[in-house]
Amino acid sequence: MADHKKELMMYRIAGAKEKLDSSKLLLDYGNYKDSIGRSYYAMFSAVRAILALDGVDYSKHAGVIAYFQKEYVKTGTFDKLYSKYLSQAFQIRNQADYEDFYIVSPKDAMEQYKKADEFVKAVEAYLEGERQDNHERRRTGDGIDSKQVV
């Protein structure tokens, strides 16, 4: 993995965790709409951390989400549940940000926070596995990328 890709991945996953922390603070303070937004952006940033390793990025959220679904959910790397979490969070965040009189309950905000927490942890576990795989390949001299093995 090129150093810039690893650095970008680490920067983005750190940003995801920061957004998750912000979501919890906003939730605790009673700012439910803003908490929902931060929960979504925690998941989105976590996905972009994965994309950094692939050297891929998109200018639109829909592109990032579609790539994650195609390359990581449909291939079984991530459970379909995480695709659902991300898609729902995207829709809810859009409604909370752009629809007049959209009400977010404390329960809804807490549910989104918990899903985001689970999602970010799953991405962190995946990224840790990728780092360990890369370390093992460097140690053994095996340069084969596990995604390329048929």
Secondary structure, DSSP 4 states (H G I P E B T S, - for coil): --HHHHHHHHHHHHHHHHHHHHHHHHHHHT-HHHHHHHHHHHHHHHHHHHHHHHT---SSHHHHHHHHIIIIITTTSS-HHHHHHHHHHHHHHHHHHHSTT----HHHHHHHHHHHHHHHHHHHHHHHHHHHHHHHHHHHT----TTT--
